[in-house]
């Protein structure tokens, strides 16, 4: 479960490395806790440094430290029960940044994501990930 002040790794190539959750955008039944597939509002805590020469290029980082962005949770340390009874748990919390149209900010995914994203409407993220568990 991802709550307020939780830190998450960023899996895409948008330029952010670490974000902190400040709000969970979902139904109010879970006391502000999010799980895989939920959308959150987050603040970029650590980002890749951008040199002056690279800042003018088209491949420059899309986010900076302190930016407020939306993201979708793709991995959680808290175990999630699947309908067949299995419990799935990851080593860390991770997210993928989104733009205002709920599209991915980056173009690549750099790690494993949960397969539960496909049933929650995030099939694009699952298709770009190297592996879905």
WOLIN-V970022 format. One record per run of one state. SS is the DSSP state (@ for helix, = for strand, . for the rest). FROM is the first residue (numbers start at 0). LEN is the number of residues. If there is no record, write none. Layout:
ss;from;len
SS;FROM;LEN
SS;FROM;LEN
This chain:
ss;from;len
.;0;1
=;1;1
.;2;4
=;6;4
.;10;1
=;11;1
.;12;3
=;15;10
.;25;8
=;33;1
.;34;4
=;38;9
.;47;4
@;51;4
.;55;12
=;67;8
.;75;4
=;79;2
.;81;5
=;86;2
.;88;5
=;93;5
.;98;5
=;103;1
.;104;4
=;108;1
.;109;3
=;112;1
.;113;2
@;115;4
.;119;3
@;122;6
.;128;3
=;131;1
.;132;1
